[in-house]
């Protein structure tokens, strides 16, 4: 089943392997490259490749490194590229399919953790946002310009102006140096428009004279 062929939540699994990783943001229709080297996660990729090819990316929220706390919401991605290195690592790319709420963590014998996902709150992720749900490009680009200037960063403005809005929002959510809690807020924003508004708020928080609050 290809990344675009999940049409309803019943197409998605009732148990999902999860990879807790702070700061690594996967969103629907966004791609996340990963370098896998820990034995338990090599095992996870092996099992995913022989099954659904789905892995749930979840933000690690403190606790011991071996078993960190899990954020309440993650995003499932399908392994869409896969290669092995000479030193035994896997280089994979996940393409985001849909977010999920963690209903509960499962008691499993695998070295990696698994959860029972609740797909229903995010079933709209299976479909592209319609035109009425798109955010304002002008608001987003304006906030980004101020953020880039104050942080002495560079941006490819032609790409910013030309990119599809969902791609632009997801690229900024993933690429900007937000904290784990801030990135979790972006993951949990219900719609693309909500995600864009949360993103604009975060961008504006770094700009003197802005409190990161009200949207125009």
Phi and psi in degrees as a GROMACS rama.xvg file:
@    title "Ramachandran Plot"
@    xaxis  label "Phi"
@    yaxis  label "Psi"
@TYPE xy
-79.4461  169.07  UNK-2
-60.0915  -27.0424  UNK-3
-93.0474  5.36892  UNK-4
-104.455  10.9491  UNK-5
-87.5611  112.223  UNK-6
-105.838  -21.6036  UNK-7
-150.186  161.864  UNK-8
-64.1708  -24.8236  UNK-9
-69.959  -13.2052  UNK-10
-76.1685  -12.3442  UNK-11
-99.7178  153.995  UNK-12
-75.0243  157.593  UNK-13
-86.5302  -14.0218  UNK-14
-131.941  140.779  UNK-15
-140.117  126.703  UNK-16
-67.302  139.645  UNK-17
-122.88  145.263  UNK-18
-117.911  100.128  UNK-19
-75.8876  122.126  UNK-20
-151.676  112.593  UNK-21
-68.9091  137.912  UNK-22
83.703  -11.6288  UNK-23
-89.589  113.96  UNK-24
-106.133  119.737  UNK-25
-115.238  133.644  UNK-26
-132.733  159.622  UNK-27
-54.8176  133.399  UNK-28
66.1356  15.6808  UNK-29
-111.329  150.05  UNK-30
-108.608  141.266  UNK-31
-129.221  112.351  UNK-32
-80.0624  140.852  UNK-33
-134.445  143.309  UNK-34
-109.068  107.703  UNK-35
-101.453  124.775  UNK-36
-137.223  -22.7066  UNK-37
-68.3223  137.022  UNK-38
-54.1479  -41.1381  UNK-39
-65.673  -31.1644  UNK-40
-86.3682  -24.9579  UNK-41
-62.4409  -42.8421  UNK-42
-59.9329  -42.9791  UNK-43
-60.2141  -43.8746  UNK-44
-66.5589  -41.7547  UNK-45
-55.4405  -48.1846  UNK-46
-66.2886  -39.5095  UNK-47
-64.3684  -40.9439  UNK-48
-66.1093  -27.9305  UNK-49
-91.5781  0.0575898  UNK-50
-127.858  -119.883  UNK-51
-78.9427  -14.7224  UNK-52
65.9816  15.5641  UNK-53
-102.54  138.78  UNK-54
-134.046  138.685  UNK-55
-94.8013  120.297  UNK-56
-87.9957  126.557  UNK-57
-133.187  137.779  UNK-58
-69.7966  131.89  UNK-59
-77.9838  129.872  UNK-60
-118.865  62.9933  UNK-61
79.9797  -175.74  UNK-62
88.2403  -177.656  UNK-63
-64.575  145.9  UNK-64
-59.0124  -37.0471  UNK-65
-69.4257  -26.9922  UNK-66
-149.331  74.685  UNK-67
-72.7874  163.823  UNK-68
-66.2021  151.138  UNK-69
-107.222  136.236  UNK-70
-62.9458  159.232  UNK-71
-73.1184  -24.0385  UNK-72
-131.06  134.944  UNK-73
-131.909  -170.207  UNK-74
-135.952  131.899  UNK-75
-86.5918  136.817  UNK-76
-126.664  148.439  UNK-77
-96.7742  135.765  UNK-78
-68.5936  111.864  UNK-79
-111.458  -15.7814  UNK-80
-136.302  148.958  UNK-81
-154.228  131.298  UNK-82
-150.038  158.222  UNK-83
-113.059  143.326  UNK-84
-98.1583  165.777  UNK-85
-64.056  -25.5006  UNK-86
-96.2767  15.6058  UNK-87
90.6041  8.41784  UNK-88
-86.6691  159.38  UNK-89
-110.929  132.738  UNK-90
-108.324  112.397  UNK-91
-126.734  160.834  UNK-92
-124.228  129.076  UNK-93
-98.6298  134.387  UNK-94
-106.499  122.134  UNK-95
-63.2287  132.908  UNK-96
-106.722  -57.6907  UNK-97
-161.452  149.404  UNK-98
-80.6123  165.5  UNK-99
-150.336  149.92  UNK-100
-93.5504  143.414  UNK-101
-82.5943  111.602  UNK-102
-71.7577  -45.4368  UNK-103
-168.019  157.161  UNK-104
-84.9086  140.368  UNK-105
-91.0259  149.278  UNK-106
-87.9652  105.212  UNK-107
-128.263  162.433  UNK-108
-95.3577  -7.77893  UNK-109
-69.634  152.367  UNK-110
-70.6802  -18.1231  UNK-111
-101.372  159.82  UNK-112
-86.7217  152.093  UNK-113
-134.265  151.633  UNK-114
-131.387  161.719  UNK-115
-93.3585  111.899  UNK-116
-87.0986  147.128  UNK-117
-107.562  107.303  UNK-118
-84.7092  -21.0527  UNK-119
-57.0954  -43.4205  UNK-120
-60.5048  -21.0566  UNK-121
-122.835  27.2354  UNK-122
-62.7555  -23.9287  UNK-123
-67.93  -15.3931  UNK-124
-61.4708  -22.1336  UNK-125
-72.0471  -8.0799  UNK-126
-128.596  143.9  UNK-127
-63.3907  146.776  UNK-128
-64.2127  139.675  UNK-129
-80.8286  168.795  UNK-130
-59.3729  -33.857  UNK-131
-72.7514  -15.0566  UNK-132
-97.0322  3.92746  UNK-133
-81.1162  145.758  UNK-134
-77.9231  173.906  UNK-135
-82.2031  118.737  UNK-136
-63.6335  -38.4747  UNK-137
-60.2982  -45.7474  UNK-138
-61.3253  -43.0713  UNK-139
-66.7265  -48.0184  UNK-140
-65.27  -38.6035  UNK-141
-60.9311  -45.045  UNK-142
-65.4859  -38.0058  UNK-143
-66.7879  -40.6125  UNK-144
-59.8462  -45.1973  UNK-145
-65.1072  -40.7352  UNK-146
-64.4569  -44.8954  UNK-147
-63.9121  -40.716  UNK-148
-66.0793  -47.0567  UNK-149
-68.8448  -28.9826  UNK-150
-96.4848  6.61815  UNK-151
52.517  47.2608  UNK-152
-104.776  172.972  UNK-153
-119.92  153.398  UNK-154
-144.181  148.387  UNK-155
-86.9558  92.237  UNK-156
-68.4485  -27.8097  UNK-157
-66.7347  -38.7206  UNK-158
-67.3379  -39.3927  UNK-159
-60.3332  -42.3851  UNK-160
-73.7707  -30.2158  UNK-161
-95.339  -22.1725  UNK-162
-65.9348  144.056  UNK-163
-55.5084  145.758  UNK-164
-59.05  -43.1984  UNK-165
-62.8033  -41.2294  UNK-166
-61.7539  -42.9995  UNK-167
-63.9336  -46.5184  UNK-168
-59.9514  -47.6227  UNK-169
-65.5826  -38.4054  UNK-170
-63.325  -41.8124  UNK-171
-70.9766  -40.3415  UNK-172
-58.6379  -41.4666  UNK-173
-77.8784  -38.2832  UNK-174
-90.3186  -23.7248  UNK-175
-75.3609  146.06  UNK-176
-80.4347  61.323  UNK-177
-82.0409  159.936  UNK-178
-72.8839  167.088  UNK-179
-58.463  -43.4066  UNK-180
-65.2015  -39.6933  UNK-181
-65.7555  -41.5406  UNK-182
-65.3949  -34.0459  UNK-183
-65.0469  -37.4594  UNK-184
-61.5816  -36.8545  UNK-185
-67.9145  -40.0554  UNK-186
-63.0327  -40.8489  UNK-187
-83.8846  -10.7183  UNK-188
-56.1532  125.747  UNK-189
-59.3774  -44.0212  UNK-190
-123.307  169.9  UNK-191
-59.0836  -41.6861  UNK-192
-62.3424  -43.027  UNK-193
-62.3693  -40.1026  UNK-194
-64.2929  -42.1043  UNK-195
-64.3998  -40.5718  UNK-196
-67.6954  -38.2288  UNK-197
-64.5666  -41.4286  UNK-198
-60.6933  -45.9713  UNK-199
-61.1894  -41.9557  UNK-200
-59.124  -44.4319  UNK-201
-66.3572  -40.266  UNK-202
-62.2655  -41.2011  UNK-203
-72.7575  -23.0454  UNK-204
-62.7196  -24.6149  UNK-205
-87.2495  -5.05068  UNK-206
-98.8035  122.853  UNK-207
-55.8845  137.271  UNK-208
91.8389  -9.34419  UNK-209
-109.332  139.23  UNK-210
-100.588  5.70232  UNK-211
72.8514  17.0118  UNK-212
-96.8725  -99.548  UNK-213
-66.2702  137.955  UNK-214
-85.8644  146.06  UNK-215
